[in-house]
Amino acid sequence: MAKDKTDKKIKLFSATAFAIGAMIGGGVFVLGGVALKQTGPSALASFLIAGVVVLLSALSFAVIASNASGKESGYSYVGDLLGSPIWGFLTSWCFYLGGIIGASFVLTAFGTYMHEFVTHNIGVIIWAIAAAILLTLVNLGPASEIGKIETFLVGVKLLILALLIVFGIYHISGGDFTPFAAHGVQQIFTTSAYLFIAFLGFNVITNISGDIDNPTKTVPKAIMLSMLVVTIAYAGIVVALLAAHITNYSESSVGQAAKNLIGSIGGGLVIIGALISTLSSANANVLGSSEIMVRLAAKKQVPTILGTMKNGHPYFSVLAGAVLYVALILTKQISFVIGLANTVAIIALIIVNIAAAKALTNASHSGMRLPLGWFLPIIGMIGAAAQFLFMPKATIAVGAGLFALGIVVYSLRVKFHIPRLHQLILETVELREGPLSRSLKR
């Protein structure tokens, strides 16, 4: 008997590549220049601090996801551990929001590179909105299968970045790192809180852990591998930016650094890589968010309509997400958008760290265990929560409001449950065949 499509499992390479693709998007081409502008050469330390804090939380994600059943996302276990399914829902809700907000950030990054290096007479926002419309249409039709070539796109991005990093290492000198903390030590920590978005994306592995082959081993490996690759990439880009001797750092500094270090042809190649990277990363965010919403609807944790499918595509979720990321693009407040994505992500990290600490004190936990037991998740929780000390209060307030909106949505799940639509969602996805899972399966 032929194997049913839902029996296929996502392998380590595909899961790792998609997570890397989600992380290496607008961030690697935008945040390096911004971080250097804010803190100077000590941006290296800011990236390292952010990476370590996120890595501690990523270990907790691995603990949670490694215990996922074949029909659930990793976050269901959060609800089991904390005594109510609402905690698993709220974790998923935060990452749904984070994906949509992240899409607005990388689409703006696409617009920035188009404006700076391709057509100066067309503004950043116009390019970003045009890309948003294209992305929405892609995810409403068969072209959402673009997820199947994500491993290829990630390879292209990494090769292009490696070229720039090699030239940067060749031209760097000790003097390029002085003065190291050009704007003071406190600015290092303030900037690290700003950089959380650079390392978010590994969570897509947790979203689909039930569809991954041998999740107890594969999920932790995929998370660790993706974090390692991305950390090396960001450190290398900072080195390249310093070696390029740019006078004024900005969101488009990586493109300028490529021209300074490699020349016009090599620089053009990096710029093309930036455009491909931002679009594919935005698509990864939209696919990941759609996956979350479909699963939540299938589990009756949101009003049924939010997971409505048409020809296998979650059109309602895609359109609702499009409204949000277009609205955020139109604010023209890139720092606010990044801070908002960081806020909702940090809330999710805190919840997952608490759940992981509880799991590691539970003798019945059959998934991954960590050295020192619950200690690392607690340190991860404290490290994540401490980032709020360095973030604008207004951004935290709006992020908290979006988190609270999730509680409202959850409370409406019974009142607006439509059995007929719910059955269609179940038949379409079978709790194991959402848009992201479908695009990654081979």
VEXKOLFI-942532 format. One record per residue (C-alpha): x negated, y, z. Coordinates in pm, whole numbers, plus 32768, in hexadecimal, padded with zeros to 4 digits. Each point is the difference from the previous one (the first is absolute). Layout:
residues N
XYZ...
//
This chain:
residues 442
8000800080007F7A81587FA57FA680E1811E80F1811E803E7F7481607FE080468045816E7F147EE0805A7EDA80C17F727F1F80A680FC7F2D813B7FF27E8E7FAE80107EEB80AE80C27F7380B77ED0814E80987F94805F806981627EAC809E80407FFA80B17EB08159809680327FA38081815C7EBF809A7F7780C6809B7EE580F5809A80F77EE2809580CD7F1A806B7EE380E980F17F558022817380337F417FE481467EAF7FA17F74800F81117EF78091811280DE7FB47FCB81707E857FF47FDE7FEF81687F888101807480FE7F477F56811F7EB3809B7F9980A281577FEC80897FD781617ED37F6C80AF7ECC7FF37F1D7F1C7ECE7FEE80997F7C814481287F9D7F257F497EB2800180407FE88175816C806B7FD2803B7EEB7F037F517F0680E380D38060812E81417FE97F397F937EB57F697FA87F6681538148806D809E80CA7F7A7EDC7F307EC17FFC80587FBB816C816D80247FA47FCA7F2F7EC77F8D7EE380E0814A801D80B880B77FF37EB37F417EC37FAF806C7F67814B816C80537FBA80047FA07E907F4A7EB7803881317F7F80B980FC805D7EF180EC7EF27F8980317FB07E92813980D47FE87FA3813780C27F1B812A7FF27EFD801B811480C7810A80B581197F1380667F117F6E81007FD8815E809781737FFF80557FE77EA280967EDB806780DD80958148807781577F72804A80D280A47EF280067FF57E828010817C7FFB7E87800F80457FB67F327ECD80F080DC7F3D7F60814380797EA67F837FA180807FB17EA380B5814E7FF17EBF80BE80507F487F517EE9812080377F107FE5817480497E857FF27FF3800B7F647EA680EA81087F767F43812080A27EBA7F697F86808C7FF37EA0803C817780097E98803880707F5F7F2F7EED80E9808E7EF67F90815B806A7E997F837FE4804D7F8F7E9D8087815B7FB47EC980A080967F157F3C7F1F80D6803B7ECB8005817680467E8E802180587F687F277EF080FC7FC87EE680F681207FCF7FC0813C80CB813980A97F7980ED7F00809A8025801781797FC07EF18103816E7FE58066807B7FD97E9A7F107EDF7FC580597F64814E817780117FB97FCE7F757EA27F3D7EDC8094810E7FD08109810D7FE57EF47F2D7F077F3D7FBE7F34813981727FF78056805E7F8A7EA47EEF7EF7800C808D7F73814281647FFC7F7B7FAA7F1D7EDC7F357ED27F9F7EC480CE80037FF57FD8817B7F4C7EBE7FA67ED080E37FE77FAF7F77815A7F817ECA7F4D7ED980C37F717FA980A981477ED47F1B80327F7680777EB1803F816E80567F557FD781517ED17F6D7F517FF081297F14801B80F681207EF17F5680CA7F0F7FF27ED9803081737FB87FD3805C816F7ECE7F1F80187F6380BC7EDB8032814D80B17F847F78814C7EC17F727F647FB081537F64804A80A5814D7F157F1B80C07EF1803C7EFA8016817C80238042802081777EF4808A80E87FE1802E8177803881747FE2815C7FC77F7480717F8A81597F9D813D80B8809880A980B880BF7EC0804D811E808D80D3801B81467F40814E8062809D7FD87F6D815C80327EAB80A0817280308047804280317E8E7F7C7E9F7FC4811E7F7280CF810180EF7F6F7F9B7F927EA480077E8E805E816F80248062803C80967EA67F5B7ED47F5780DF7EE8808080B67FFB7EB47EB77F9C7F5A800D7EA980A681737FB87FF0806A7F037EFE7F8B7EBE80A1815B7FEC809880917F917EB17F627EB0804F80C87FF08142813F80607F477FE87EC97F267F4E7F1180EE81187F017FE17FB07FE17E8C7E887FDB802A7F577EB17FE47F937F8381598046815080AD7F577FA181487EAE80057F4E804080C67EC480A48136809A7EE5804E80F67EFD7FC67EED80B880E47F0C8023811581027E927FF080697F7E7FED7E9B80D281247F897F9880D7812A7E917FB07FC7800780557E8E80BB814680397F1D8070811E7ECB7FCC7F2680A780BA7EE18056813280D47EA48012809B7F667FE67EA680DD81157F767F9B80EC811B7E937FBA7FAF804180467E8F80B0814780527EDD807280D97F047FA27EF380C180C87EF97FB8814B80B5815B808E7FCC80258161808581717FF7805E80A37EB3804C816A7FC87F9C80FD7EF27FA77F5B7FD17EAA7E967FF680777FCA7E937FA1803B80587E947F0B812180167F017F2580B380177F007EE77FB2810A7EFD7EDC808680CD7F667EAA8041804F7F387EC7804081037EF2813180517F30803A7EA07F7B7FD87F54815080C6811380A781187FD27F0580037E8D804F802A80468174811780F87FB880B57EFB7F2E7FCE7F108123809A810180EB813480227F23802B7E857FE37FBF7FD2817180FB8100807981157F7B7F217FC37E94805B7FEA80598170814980BE7FEE809C7ED27F577F787F1F811380A080E2810781507FFD7F527FF77E877FCB7F9E7FC6816A811380E4808481037F5A7F217F907EAD80848039807681668159808E7FBB80797ECA7F467F937F1F811D80A480E2810381477FF87F3D7FEB7E867FDB7FD57FE38179812B80EA803F7F25810580AB806781207F1C814680547F4C80227F0B7EE17FF981057EED7E97805A80527F907EAF7F7E80E77FEF7ED37F5A7F517ED98043801F7E8C7F577F127F0C7F0E7FA781157FA281698049805980BB8145808281307F4880A780AB812B7EC37FEE80D37F2C80777EDB80E4812A7FBA801B806081707E877FED80207FD880D47EC680D7811480957F23800381357EAE7FFF7F55806C81077F01807C80DD811D7EB27FDB80B27F4080517EC180CD813E7FD87F9C8079815C7E9C802F7F797F877FB881637F087EE67FC87F6E80188160815B7FE7809680557ED57F267EC17F4B80648041804D816F81647F7F7FE17F897EB77F6A7F007FE3811781088044810B80F47EEE7F9C7EE17F0E7FC87F6D8042815981537FBB80A080097EB17F4C7E9B7FB380698058803F816C812B7F137FF07F397EED7F527EDD801D80F480ED7FD9812780A27ED27F5C7EAD7F637FB47F8B80338167813A7F4C80787FCF7EE87F027E9E7FC38079807B7FD3816481027F047F897F877E98800B80FF7F9E7EF57F6A80EE7EFF7F8A7F1B7EE67F6281047F1D7EB280B37FFA7F558051814A7EFC810B80457EC2800D80CD804C80A6815181717FAE7FD380EF8121803F7EE680FB803D7FC3805A7E92817180487FB3801480E181327ECA80BE7F8F809A80147EA48142808F80927F45810580CD7F28805F7ED7812F802A7F1E80C780C881017ED380E280448012807F7E9A813680C7805C7F2180E280D37F5C80827EC1813680247F2780E681317FD2812D7FF380E880F0805C7EE67F8D7ED67F32802A7F178129815E808A803F80737FC37E997F677EA5800280B27FB08146814380797F617FD47F127EDB7FBB7EE880F88142805880B980BA7FFC7EB37FA37E927FEC80BE7FBF8142813280A87F677FE17F2B7EC37FE17EC580D48136805C80C980CB801C7EBC7FA27EA57F8381407F56807B80F381157FA47F8280107E997FBE7E8E7FC8809A7F857EB880097E817FFC801D7FE57E857ED180DD7FC07F3F7F558113803B7EAF7F607F8080867EB47EC5807F80AB7FC87EAD80A280367F4C7EB77F0E80E77F4E7EE4800880FC80447ECC80D77F4080BD810E7EC27F9C7F48800F80A37EAD7FFC817880287F7280E97EF77E9F8005808A7FF17E8A803E80857FB97EA37EFC80E27F607EDC7F5C80B4805B7E927FD87F4D7F3C7EF3
//
